[in-house]
Amino acid sequence: MYNFIAILIMSLVTYIPRALPIAFFRKKIKNQFINSFLFYVPYAVLACMTFPGIFFFTSNIYIALIGTITAMALAFFKQKLFVVTIVSVLVVFGLEFVF
């Protein structure tokens, strides 16, 4: 049930900022600040909803931190999302297995 509610909230949060400008603004929005705000809001909200789950999923906060740093490093070096996800999960799983 929690997963369904989380997916529903994430879909609403990503849909509303994209749908509201279409409903209220008939002309093209030329303000760069508003455009950047509307572009980054879904990503920021999704990160805020998933980031705490990273630290509550593992039994050790240091392992979660290592997995997060691994994911951030791979993303910084522009690896594909699939690679970032698989490598980070394997790092966390390996460290959980060892410790």
KEPABA-936608 format. One record per atom (N, C-alpha, C, CB): residue in one letter; chain; atom name; x, y negated, z. Coordinates in Angstrom, 3 decimals. Glycine has a CB too. Layout:
<recs>
REC   res   chain   atom         px         py         pz
REC     a       A     CA          X          Y          Z
...
</recs>
This chain:
<recs>
REC   res   chain   atom         px         py         pz
REC     m       A      N      0.822      1.194      0.000
REC     m       A     CA      0.000      0.000      0.000
REC     m       A      C      0.864     -1.255      0.000
REC     m       A     CB     -0.934      0.000      1.201
REC     y       A      N      1.982     -1.208      0.781
REC     y       A     CA      2.883     -2.352      0.830
REC     y       A      C      3.460     -2.664     -0.552
REC     y       A     CB      4.014     -2.092      1.826
REC     n       A      N      3.845     -1.615     -1.284
REC     n       A     CA      4.418     -1.817     -2.616
REC     n       A      C      3.411     -2.453     -3.563
REC     n       A     CB      4.906     -0.491     -3.192
REC     f       A      N      2.168     -2.008     -3.502
REC     f       A     CA      1.132     -2.573     -4.360
REC     f       A      C      0.917     -4.050     -4.053
REC     f       A     CB     -0.180     -1.804     -4.194
REC     i       A      N      0.873     -4.402     -2.774
REC     i       A     CA      0.682     -5.801     -2.389
REC     i       A      C      1.890     -6.629     -2.819
REC     i       A     CB      0.457     -5.923     -0.862
REC     a       A      N      3.091     -6.090     -2.665
REC     a       A     CA      4.293     -6.817     -3.068
REC     a       A      C      4.308     -7.059     -4.572
REC     a       A     CB      5.549     -6.048     -2.646
REC     i       A      N      3.930     -6.065     -5.357
REC     i       A     CA      3.882     -6.221     -6.814
REC     i       A      C      2.823     -7.242     -7.197
REC     i       A     CB      3.596     -4.870     -7.502
REC     l       A      N      1.688     -7.208     -6.537
REC     l       A     CA      0.623     -8.167     -6.817
REC     l       A      C      1.063     -9.594     -6.505
REC     l       A     CB     -0.627     -7.819     -6.013
REC     i       A      N      1.700     -9.792     -5.367
REC     i       A     CA      2.173    -11.125     -4.995
REC     i       A      C      3.254    -11.594     -5.964
REC     i       A     CB      2.711    -11.128     -3.549
REC     m       A      N      4.185    -10.712     -6.319
REC     m       A     CA      5.236    -11.101     -7.262
REC     m       A      C      4.661    -11.467     -8.624
REC     m       A     CB      6.251     -9.974     -7.416
REC     s       A      N      3.662    -10.730     -9.068
REC     s       A     CA      3.072    -11.058    -10.366
REC     s       A      C      2.343    -12.390    -10.319
REC     s       A     CB      2.116     -9.957    -10.810
REC     l       A      N      1.648    -12.670     -9.233
REC     l       A     CA      0.977    -13.967     -9.098
REC     l       A      C      1.979    -15.114     -9.020
REC     l       A     CB      0.086    -13.975     -7.859
REC     v       A      N      3.035    -14.900     -8.262
REC     v       A     CA      4.031    -15.953     -8.095
REC     v       A      C      4.748    -16.247     -9.410
REC     v       A     CB      5.045    -15.560     -7.020
REC     t       A      N      4.965    -15.249    -10.216
REC     t       A     CA      5.624    -15.502    -11.493
REC     t       A      C      4.649    -15.997    -12.551
REC     t       A     CB      6.314    -14.245    -11.981
REC     y       A      N      3.379    -15.689    -12.407
REC     y       A     CA      2.392    -16.106    -13.399
REC     y       A      C      1.909    -17.537    -13.175
REC     y       A     CB      1.212    -15.161    -13.378
REC     i       A      N      1.659    -17.913    -11.933
REC     i       A     CA      1.082    -19.228    -11.638
REC     i       A      C      1.953    -20.391    -12.135
REC     i       A     CB      0.865    -19.363    -10.143
REC     p       A      N      3.252    -20.417    -11.864
REC     p       A     CA      4.042    -21.561    -12.372
REC     p       A      C      4.080    -21.631    -13.902
REC     p       A     CB      5.470    -21.479    -11.841
REC     r       A      N      3.852    -20.530    -14.562
REC     r       A     CA      3.841    -20.560    -16.026
REC     r       A      C      2.459    -20.916    -16.576
REC     r       A     CB      4.287    -19.209    -16.582
REC     a       A      N      1.417    -20.575    -15.845
REC     a       A     CA      0.060    -20.833    -16.323
REC     a       A      C     -0.428    -22.237    -15.980
REC     a       A     CB     -0.890    -19.813    -15.743
REC     l       A      N     -0.023    -22.781    -14.840
REC     l       A     CA     -0.499    -24.104    -14.439
REC     l       A      C     -0.113    -25.215    -15.421
REC     l       A     CB      0.040    -24.438    -13.073
REC     p       A      N      1.113    -25.258    -15.910
REC     p       A     CA      1.424    -26.316    -16.877
REC     p       A      C      0.575    -26.228    -18.147
REC     p       A     CB      2.893    -26.256    -17.247
REC     i       A      N      0.266    -25.029    -18.582
REC     i       A     CA     -0.569    -24.875    -19.772
REC     i       A      C     -1.974    -25.398    -19.497
REC     i       A     CB     -0.623    -23.395    -20.217
REC     a       A      N     -2.459    -25.170    -18.289
REC     a       A     CA     -3.819    -25.593    -17.946
REC     a       A      C     -3.923    -27.101    -17.735
REC     a       A     CB     -4.286    -24.873    -16.695
REC     f       A      N     -2.882    -27.727    -17.187
REC     f       A     CA     -2.983    -29.141    -16.821
REC     f       A      C     -2.324    -30.103    -17.797
REC     f       A     CB     -2.387    -29.341    -15.484
REC     f       A      N     -1.311    -29.676    -18.492
REC     f       A     CA     -0.579    -30.582    -19.376
REC     f       A      C     -0.842    -30.210    -20.828
REC     f       A     CB      0.937    -30.542    -19.074
REC     r       A      N     -1.358    -31.158    -21.577
REC     r       A     CA     -1.636    -30.913    -22.991
REC     r       A      C     -0.433    -31.244    -23.868
REC     r       A     CB     -2.843    -31.729    -23.439
REC     k       A      N      0.357    -32.216    -23.433
REC     k       A     CA      1.553    -32.596    -24.191
REC     k       A      C      2.743    -31.779    -23.695
REC     k       A     CB      1.840    -34.124    -24.057
REC     k       A      N      3.787    -31.786    -24.485
REC     k       A     CA      5.011    -31.102    -24.079
REC     k       A      C      5.647    -31.855    -22.915
REC     k       A     CB      6.005    -30.986    -25.268
REC     i       A      N      6.110    -31.111    -21.916
REC     i       A     CA      6.760    -31.717    -20.753
REC     i       A      C      8.187    -32.075    -21.137
REC     i       A     CB      6.735    -30.755    -19.517
REC     k       A      N      8.520    -33.351    -21.015
REC     k       A     CA      9.845    -33.817    -21.418
REC     k       A      C     10.784    -34.023    -20.237
REC     k       A     CB      9.721    -35.102    -22.190
REC     n       A      N     10.237    -34.007    -19.039
REC     n       A     CA     11.053    -34.213    -17.855
REC     n       A      C     11.918    -32.977    -17.617
REC     n       A     CB     10.169    -34.517    -16.620
REC     q       A      N     13.215    -33.175    -17.596
REC     q       A     CA     14.152    -32.057    -17.469
REC     q       A      C     14.047    -31.398    -16.095
REC     q       A     CB     15.588    -32.536    -17.712
REC     f       A      N     13.794    -32.201    -15.060
REC     f       A     CA     13.681    -31.645    -13.714
REC     f       A      C     12.485    -30.696    -13.610
REC     f       A     CB     13.553    -32.774    -12.681
REC     i       A      N     11.351    -31.108    -14.125
REC     i       A     CA     10.154    -30.262    -14.064
REC     i       A      C     10.347    -29.002    -14.899
REC     i       A     CB      8.913    -31.038    -14.552
REC     n       A      N     10.966    -29.136    -16.060
REC     n       A     CA     11.232    -27.964    -16.890
REC     n       A      C     12.144    -26.966    -16.179
REC     n       A     CB     11.858    -28.389    -18.217
REC     s       A      N     13.210    -27.465    -15.567
REC     s       A     CA     14.127    -26.555    -14.874
REC     s       A      C     13.452    -25.949    -13.650
REC     s       A     CB     15.419    -27.292    -14.461
REC     f       A      N     12.616    -26.744    -12.964
REC     f       A     CA     11.886    -26.214    -11.814
REC     f       A      C     10.962    -25.075    -12.230
REC     f       A     CB     11.079    -27.326    -11.134
REC     l       A      N     10.213    -25.278    -13.267
REC     l       A     CA      9.272    -24.255    -13.731
REC     l       A      C     10.000    -23.029    -14.281
REC     l       A     CB      8.348    -24.834    -14.803
REC     f       A      N     11.207    -23.220    -14.772
REC     f       A     CA     11.966    -22.093    -15.311
REC     f       A      C     12.534    -21.221    -14.190
REC     f       A     CB     13.100    -22.598    -16.212
REC     y       A      N     13.036    -21.850    -13.121
REC     y       A     CA     13.745    -21.096    -12.091
REC     y       A      C     12.878    -20.630    -10.926
REC     y       A     CB     14.849    -21.920    -11.562
REC     v       A      N     11.672    -21.139    -10.776
REC     v       A     CA     10.826    -20.747     -9.646
REC     v       A      C     10.567    -19.237     -9.606
REC     v       A     CB      9.502    -21.492     -9.710
REC     p       A      N     10.180    -18.589    -10.698
REC     p       A     CA      9.928    -17.140    -10.599
REC     p       A      C     11.149    -16.336    -10.164
REC     p       A     CB      9.446    -16.616    -11.927
REC     y       A      N     12.319    -16.711    -10.648
REC     y       A     CA     13.528    -15.987    -10.272
REC     y       A      C     13.861    -16.201     -8.800
REC     y       A     CB     14.703    -16.422    -11.145
REC     a       A      N     13.691    -17.431     -8.331
REC     a       A     CA     13.987    -17.728     -6.928
REC     a       A      C     13.029    -17.003     -5.994
REC     a       A     CB     13.917    -19.233     -6.676
REC     v       A      N     11.769    -16.982     -6.339
REC     v       A     CA     10.781    -16.307     -5.490
REC     v       A      C     11.016    -14.804     -5.496
REC     v       A     CB      9.346    -16.623     -5.962
REC     l       A      N     11.305    -14.244     -6.642
REC     l       A     CA     11.586    -12.814     -6.717
REC     l       A      C     12.818    -12.462     -5.884
REC     l       A     CB     11.789    -12.382     -8.179
REC     a       A      N     13.842    -13.299     -5.934
REC     a       A     CA     15.038    -13.059     -5.125
REC     a       A      C     14.725    -13.160     -3.639
REC     a       A     CB     16.143    -14.052     -5.496
REC     c       A      N     13.911    -14.127     -3.268
REC     c       A     CA     13.535    -14.281     -1.850
REC     c       A      C     12.722    -13.099     -1.342
REC     c       A     CB     12.738    -15.568     -1.651
REC     m       A      N     11.983    -12.476     -2.212
REC     m       A     CA     11.172    -11.333     -1.780
REC     m       A      C     11.979    -10.033     -1.741
REC     m       A     CB      9.973    -11.165     -2.707
REC     t       A      N     12.960     -9.888     -2.606
REC     t       A     CA     13.706     -8.631     -2.656
REC     t       A      C     14.974     -8.651     -1.802
REC     t       A     CB     14.070     -8.315     -4.084
REC     f       A      N     15.560     -9.817     -1.595
REC     f       A     CA     16.838     -9.888     -0.878
REC     f       A      C     16.748     -9.355      0.556
REC     f       A     CB     17.331    -11.322     -0.853
REC     p       A      N     15.711     -9.680      1.331
REC     p       A     CA     15.646     -9.089      2.686
REC     p       A      C     15.526     -7.567      2.670
REC     p       A     CB     14.467     -9.671      3.449
REC     g       A      N     14.879     -7.020      1.656
REC     g       A     CA     14.745     -5.578      1.563
REC     g       A      C     16.082     -4.871      1.420
REC     g       A     CB     13.865     -5.224      0.407
REC     i       A      N     17.039     -5.551      0.831
REC     i       A     CA     18.376     -4.972      0.671
REC     i       A      C     18.986     -4.673      2.030
REC     i       A     CB     19.292     -5.919     -0.129
REC     f       A      N     18.819     -5.586      2.974
REC     f       A     CA     19.460     -5.419      4.276
REC     f       A      C     18.661     -4.540      5.234
REC     f       A     CB     19.683     -6.762      4.903
REC     f       A      N     17.368     -4.389      5.010
REC     f       A     CA     16.566     -3.531      5.874
REC     f       A      C     16.507     -2.091      5.379
REC     f       A     CB     15.170     -4.083      5.989
REC     f       A      N     16.961     -1.835      4.168
REC     f       A     CA     16.877     -0.495      3.605
REC     f       A      C     17.964      0.421      4.136
REC     f       A     CB     16.956     -0.560      2.105
REC     t       A      N     19.137     -0.109      4.348
REC     t       A     CA     20.258      0.718      4.792
REC     t       A      C     20.311      0.756      6.312
REC     t       A     CB     21.589      0.188      4.222
REC     s       A      N     21.042      1.725      6.827
REC     s       A     CA     21.172      1.851      8.275
REC     s       A      C     22.258      0.945      8.839
REC     s       A     CB     21.465      3.286      8.645
REC     n       A      N     23.129      0.466      7.975
REC     n       A     CA     24.256     -0.351      8.420
REC     n       A      C     24.272     -1.646      7.615
REC     n       A     CB     25.606      0.418      8.266
REC     i       A      N     24.313     -2.767      8.291
REC     i       A     CA     24.271     -4.055      7.592
REC     i       A      C     25.540     -4.295      6.780
REC     i       A     CB     24.072     -5.194      8.593
REC     y       A      N     26.654     -3.731      7.223
REC     y       A     CA     27.906     -3.916      6.485
REC     y       A      C     27.884     -3.167      5.149
REC     y       A     CB     29.096     -3.442      7.332
REC     i       A      N     27.259     -2.009      5.134
REC     i       A     CA     27.112     -1.273      3.876
REC     i       A      C     26.206     -2.045      2.927
REC     i       A     CB     26.546      0.146      4.130
REC     a       A      N     25.143     -2.616      3.461
REC     a       A     CA     24.253     -3.430      2.636
REC     a       A      C     24.992     -4.646      2.090
REC     a       A     CB     23.021     -3.874      3.443
REC     l       A      N     25.827     -5.243      2.904
REC     l       A     CA     26.604     -6.400      2.464
REC     l       A      C     27.592     -6.022      1.363
REC     l       A     CB     27.351     -7.017      3.648
REC     i       A      N     28.230     -4.877      1.491
REC     i       A     CA     29.156     -4.408      0.451
REC     i       A      C     28.402     -4.140     -0.847
REC     i       A     CB     29.897     -3.129      0.914
REC     g       A      N     27.230     -3.524     -0.752
REC     g       A     CA     26.419     -3.291     -1.947
REC     g       A      C     25.974     -4.593     -2.603
REC     g       A     CB     25.204     -2.456     -1.596
REC     t       A      N     25.622     -5.580     -1.797
REC     t       A     CA     25.226     -6.892     -2.330
REC     t       A      C     26.389     -7.585     -3.002
REC     t       A     CB     24.671     -7.779     -1.219
REC     i       A      N     27.545     -7.543     -2.380
REC     i       A     CA     28.738     -8.162     -2.967
REC     i       A      C     29.107     -7.458     -4.272
REC     i       A     CB     29.928     -8.113     -1.974
REC     t       A      N     28.963     -6.139     -4.300
REC     t       A     CA     29.219     -5.386     -5.532
REC     t       A      C     28.276     -5.841     -6.642
REC     t       A     CB     29.061     -3.869     -5.285
REC     a       A      N     27.002     -5.960     -6.330
REC     a       A     CA     26.022     -6.394     -7.330
REC     a       A      C     26.311     -7.814     -7.803
REC     a       A     CB     24.600     -6.311     -6.758
REC     m       A      N     26.658     -8.698     -6.877
REC     m       A     CA     26.952    -10.088     -7.257
REC     m       A      C     28.211    -10.180     -8.118
REC     m       A     CB     27.117    -10.959     -6.003
REC     a       A      N     29.206     -9.380     -7.790
REC     a       A     CA     30.437     -9.397     -8.577
REC     a       A      C     30.184     -8.886     -9.991
REC     a       A     CB     31.522     -8.553     -7.895
REC     l       A      N     29.433     -7.809    -10.105
REC     l       A     CA     29.124     -7.275    -11.431
REC     l       A      C     28.271     -8.254    -12.232
REC     l       A     CB     28.404     -5.926    -11.309
REC     a       A      N     27.321     -8.899    -11.572
REC     a       A     CA     26.493     -9.891    -12.260
REC     a       A      C     27.322    -11.100    -12.672
REC     a       A     CB     25.327    -10.332    -11.366
REC     f       A      N     28.285    -11.485    -11.831
REC     f       A     CA     29.155    -12.615    -12.164
REC     f       A      C     29.967    -12.325    -13.424
REC     f       A     CB     30.096    -12.933    -10.989
REC     f       A      N     30.375    -11.075    -13.580
REC     f       A     CA     31.142    -10.702    -14.764
REC     f       A      C     30.244    -10.272    -15.921
REC     f       A     CB     32.107     -9.586    -14.424
REC     k       A      N     28.965    -10.645    -15.836
REC     k       A     CA     27.982    -10.509    -16.911
REC     k       A      C     27.764     -9.066    -17.365
REC     k       A     CB     28.410    -11.335    -18.085
REC     q       A      N     27.704     -8.170    -16.396
REC     q       A     CA     27.348     -6.792    -16.716
REC     q       A      C     25.834     -6.711    -16.911
REC     q       A     CB     27.822     -5.811    -15.593
REC     k       A      N     25.403     -5.683    -17.602
REC     k       A     CA     23.973     -5.508    -17.827
REC     k       A      C     23.277     -5.164    -16.518
REC     k       A     CB     23.715     -4.413    -18.878
REC     l       A      N     21.983     -5.511    -16.449
REC     l       A     CA     21.211     -5.285    -15.235
REC     l       A      C     21.212     -3.815    -14.841
REC     l       A     CB     19.785     -5.774    -15.419
REC     f       A      N     21.127     -2.929    -15.813
REC     f       A     CA     21.139     -1.492    -15.531
REC     f       A      C     22.449     -1.087    -14.863
REC     f       A     CB     20.930     -0.684    -16.825
REC     v       A      N     23.564     -1.585    -15.372
REC     v       A     CA     24.880     -1.262    -14.809
REC     v       A      C     24.992     -1.797    -13.392
REC     v       A     CB     26.010     -1.838    -15.687
REC     v       A      N     24.552     -3.040    -13.185
REC     v       A     CA     24.606     -3.647    -11.851
REC     v       A      C     23.794     -2.816    -10.864
REC     v       A     CB     24.079     -5.104    -11.887
REC     t       A      N     22.609     -2.430    -11.260
REC     t       A     CA     21.736     -1.671    -10.372
REC     t       A      C     22.318     -0.304    -10.039
REC     t       A     CB     20.364     -1.509    -11.000
REC     i       A      N     22.721      0.428    -11.049
REC     i       A     CA     23.225      1.791    -10.833
REC     i       A      C     24.506      1.780     -9.994
REC     i       A     CB     23.485      2.485    -12.185
REC     v       A      N     25.437      0.912    -10.327
REC     v       A     CA     26.706      0.881     -9.593
REC     v       A      C     26.480      0.462     -8.143
REC     v       A     CB     27.701     -0.079    -10.274
REC     s       A      N     25.630     -0.537     -7.931
REC     s       A     CA     25.368     -0.985     -6.562
REC     s       A      C     24.689      0.095     -5.734
REC     s       A     CB     24.508     -2.237     -6.575
REC     v       A      N     23.732      0.784     -6.328
REC     v       A     CA     23.059      1.864     -5.614
REC     v       A      C     24.035      2.993     -5.313
REC     v       A     CB     21.868      2.392     -6.428
REC     l       A      N     24.893      3.314     -6.270
REC     l       A     CA     25.877      4.376     -6.039
REC     l       A      C     26.879      3.993     -4.953
REC     l       A     CB     26.616      4.700     -7.334
REC     v       A      N     27.279      2.727     -4.926
REC     v       A     CA     28.204      2.269     -3.882
REC     v       A      C     27.557      2.407     -2.509
REC     v       A     CB     28.629      0.802     -4.130
REC     v       A      N     26.322      1.934     -2.391
REC     v       A     CA     25.618      2.021     -1.104
REC     v       A      C     25.382      3.492     -0.730
REC     v       A     CB     24.261      1.252     -1.165
REC     f       A      N     24.952      4.289     -1.682
REC     f       A     CA     24.712      5.711     -1.392
REC     f       A      C     26.001      6.400     -0.985
REC     f       A     CB     24.098      6.421     -2.612
REC     g       A      N     27.084      6.117     -1.688
REC     g       A     CA     28.371      6.722     -1.334
REC     g       A      C     28.841      6.321      0.044
REC     g       A     CB     29.417      6.345     -2.346
REC     l       A      N     28.707      5.048      0.368
REC     l       A     CA     29.132      4.598      1.695
REC     l       A      C     28.227      5.163      2.791
REC     l       A     CB     29.138      3.068      1.760
REC     e       A      N     26.933      5.264      2.526
REC     e       A     CA     26.017      5.881      3.503
REC     e       A      C     26.381      7.350      3.709
REC     e       A     CB     24.535      5.755      3.031
REC     f       A      N     26.766      8.027      2.646
REC     f       A     CA     27.128      9.433      2.728
REC     f       A      C     28.419      9.625      3.535
REC     f       A     CB     27.288     10.020      1.321
REC     v       A      N     29.384      8.740      3.286
REC     v       A     CA     30.678      8.853      3.974
REC     v       A      C     30.557      8.475      5.445
REC     v       A     CB     31.726      7.962      3.292
REC     f       A      N     29.834      7.391      5.723
REC     f       A     CA     29.744      6.923      7.108
REC     f       A      C     28.447      7.402      7.695
REC     f       A     CB     29.846      5.382      7.199
</recs>
